[in-house]
Amino acid sequence: MNTSHLTVTQLTEQIRLNLEGSFSSVYVEGEVSNCRPASSGHLYFSLKDSGAKIDAVMFKNRLKTLNFEPKDGALLRVRGSLSVYAPRGTYSIVCEEIEIAGAGEILAMLEKRKQKLSNEGLFDLDKKKPLPRFPSVVGIISSPTGAAVRDILNILERRAAGIKIIILPAPVQGDEAASVIAMRIKQANQWRLADVLIVGRGGGSLEDLLPFSDEEVVRAVAMSKIPVVSAVGHEIDWALSDFAADLRAPTPSAAAELVSENFDAVINYVLKAKTEFYDFFYSRLEKAKLLLKPFDPQDLEYRIRAILQPRLIRLDDAKDELIRTISDKISDTKNRIELTCAVINAGSPLAAMERGFSVVTDSTGKVVRNAAKVKTGDRLIIKPLKGTINTIVENTNEEKIYG
């Protein structure tokens, strides 16, 4: 056995140097499988054909240049270089560019069609119709189940809740899509179904958007008497219907905002007029305040107080003196009344009775003032302070006791 040997690392390094040196730039076409975006932002996938498979990666900084989203089953053409990942002993293509296989031919075909239709005047700017200022009905030609329609409905409901919407359903990709889209545009014009039409769909690959570049669709858009807003794909996407339409929107959501823009413009105009109206009257009010400043209520109040204050003090002093005089008079009168009441109460029969005296009357109710007026055996009534006493005279004594 040959004692000369390589470590795994050394062997892998030689393979890496040979592969990466020999395949520094390769073009490979194949079907995407196992496509998995990583949390780091890089995209990992495999390219395969009927006989083999190779791993591929496109790093985050290059991924930003794509105008479509690679998916499993898509046929792609990539440009990149071979790279060996030593820890696993695997190799893969590090992609610098990715395009849909056949995209070059499609773009060439679209450019040729664009030139033809442009020469016919279908894209002339002087044929563009302005959007209605206040559309009552907005027609949407798109897939009724697509996200684009939902976005349009949400925005119109938020920005122009009173507007009517009619959806003219049409497939937005596939062989039958173009003819149905063109037919819907013609039907909308024939029956005058809307004041403005939004024709479009959400994003997709170049092939997905082809129905909106179909010659039949482009001619229908250009011939439409109803203003057409073309809203195909995302902002970086485009279709020939964009050039024929009266207005191109970068997204379906933007199209909804464009057709309802005037509603917001009116609201903004009213709010601006309100602000200007307020500012005008506020400035006039401030000017009036300056003119009336010498007659400022607080200043007038200060002047009046300066005049009234000494008089108010004198009035307060006079009031206090009057109150004191009246209080003294009341107190003196109260004392006199109490003294008089005491004298009166002292001479009151009740006062005497409270001290133990009683009133004596004969049977006829006549007060007995002299013992000589009664005889032995007479019935008398004695009335002390409380109650009565009935008695019979046993004897009398006419001797004077008091005074």
C-alpha positions, 0 to 999 in steps of 0.5 A, spaced: 500 500 500 502 506 498 504 510 504 503 517 501 496 519 503 491 525 503 487 528 509 479 529 507 481 536 508 486 536 503 482 532 498 476 536 498 481 542 498 484 540 491 477 538 489 474 545 490 480 548 487 479 544 481 472 545 480 471 552 482 477 554 478 474 550 472 467 552 473 468 560 475 462 562 470 456 557 468 449 557 465 445 552 467 437 550 465 433 546 469 427 545 473 426 548 480 425 543 486 426 543 494 425 551 494 426 554 501 427 561 503 432 561 509 431 566 515 437 569 513 434 572 507 438 567 502 434 562 497 436 555 497 433 550 491 435 545 487 435 544 479 434 538 476 432 535 469 431 527 467 438 525 469 441 529 474 440 534 480 444 540 483 444 544 489 443 552 488 443 558 492 442 565 491 444 570 496 440 575 499 444 581 496 443 578 489 436 576 490 433 583 491 434 584 483 429 578 481 422 581 479 419 574 480 419 569 486 422 562 484 417 556 485 418 549 485 416 546 478 419 553 474 423 552 469 429 557 470 436 559 467 441 561 472 448 564 471 453 563 477 459 559 479 461 552 482 462 552 490 464 546 494 462 546 501 468 543 505 464 541 511 459 536 507 463 535 501 458 537 497 458 542 491 453 547 489 451 553 484 452 560 487 447 564 482 448 571 480 443 571 475 436 568 475 431 568 469 425 564 467 427 559 461 425 562 455 424 569 458 429 572 453 424 569 447 418 572 450 421 579 451 423 579 444 416 577 442 413 582 446 418 588 444 416 586 436 409 586 438 409 593 442 413 596 436 407 593 431 402 596 435 405 603 437 406 604 429 398 603 429 398 609 434 394 604 439 399 607 444 399 615 442 398 620 448 393 624 445 388 618 445 388 617 452 382 619 456 382 623 463 379 619 468 372 621 471 372 626 476 367 622 480 366 615 478 359 612 480 361 605 478 367 602 477 368 596 473 373 591 475 376 585 470 380 580 474 379 574 477 374 574 482 377 570 487 384 573 487 388 577 492 388 583 487 380 584 487 380 584 495 385 589 495 381 593 490 375 592 494 378 594 501 381 600 498 375 603 495 370 601 501 375 605 505 376 611 500 370 612 497 364 608 501 359 610 496 361 608 490 358 602 486 363 596 484 361 591 478 366 585 478 367 582 471 370 575 472 375 573 467 381 568 468 388 572 469 392 566 466 392 561 461 390 560 454 383 562 455 385 568 459 386 573 453 380 572 449 375 572 456 379 579 458 378 582 451 370 580 451 369 583 458 372 590 456 367 589 450 361 587 454 363 593 459 363 598 453 357 595 449 352 596 456 356 602 459 357 598 465 361 602 469 364 609 468 372 607 469 375 600 468 380 597 472 384 591 468 389 587 471 391 582 476 397 581 482 404 579 481 406 573 477 412 570 472 413 573 465 409 567 462 403 569 468 402 576 465 402 574 458 395 575 457 395 582 458 400 583 453 396 579 448 394 583 442 386 582 442 387 585 449 391 591 448 386 592 442 380 592 446 383 596 451 385 601 446 378 601 443 375 602 450 370 608 450 370 607 458 377 610 461 381 604 462 386 603 468 391 598 467 394 594 473 398 588 472 402 585 477 407 589 482 411 595 480 416 592 477 412 588 472 409 590 466 404 588 460 403 591 453 396 593 456 399 598 460 401 602 454 394 602 451 391 604 457 389 611 459 392 610 465 397 605 468 397 603 475 403 600 478 399 595 482 391 593 483 391 597 490 394 603 486 389 603 481 383 603 486 387 609 489 387 612 483 380 612 481 378 614 488 383 620 488 378 625 487 374 623 493 380 625 497 382 631 493 375 634 494 375 632 502 382 635 502 380 641 498 374 642 503 379 641 509 383 646 506 378 651 505 376 650 512 383 652 514 383 658 510 376 660 512 378 660 519 385 663 518 381 669 515 376 670 520 382 669 526 386 674 523 380 679 522 378 677 530 385 679 532 385 685 528 379 687 532 382 685 538 387 690 537 382 696 536 378 694 542 384 693 546 384 700 550 377 698 552 379 691 554 374 688 559 379 687 564 382 694 563 375 697 564 374 693 570 381 696 573 379 703 572 372 702 575 375 699 581 380 704 582 374 709 582 369 705 586 374 702 591 375 708 596 367 709 596 366 701 597 371 702 603 367 707 606 361 704 605 363 697 608 366 702 614 359 705 614 355 698 614 360 695 620 358 701 624 351 701 623 351 693 624 355 695 631 350 700 633 344 696 631 347 690 635 348 695 641 341 697 640 338 690 640 342 688 646 340 694 650 332 693 648 333 685 649 336 687 656 330 691 658 325 686 655 328 681 660 328 686 666 320 688 664 318 680 663 322 679 670 318 684 673 311 682 670 312 675 672 314 677 679 307 680 679 303 674 676 298 670 680 302 664 677 308 666 680 305 667 687 301 660 686 308 657 684 311 660 691 305 656 694 299 660 694 292 658 692 285 661 690 279 660 694 272 660 691 265 659 694 260 654 691 258 660 686 265 661 683 266 667 687 273 669 690 273 669 697 277 675 699 275 675 707 274 670 712 268 674 714 264 672 708 264 665 709 260 661 714 261 654 718 259 649 713 260 653 707 263 649 701 269 652 698 274 650 692 281 651 693 285 652 687 293 651 688 297 651 682 295 644 679 289 641 681 283 643 685 281 641 693 274 641 695 273 643 703 267 645 708 269 650 713 269 648 720 270 655 723 273 662 721 278 667 724 277 674 722 283 676 725 287 680 719 294 677 718 297 680 712 298 688 712 
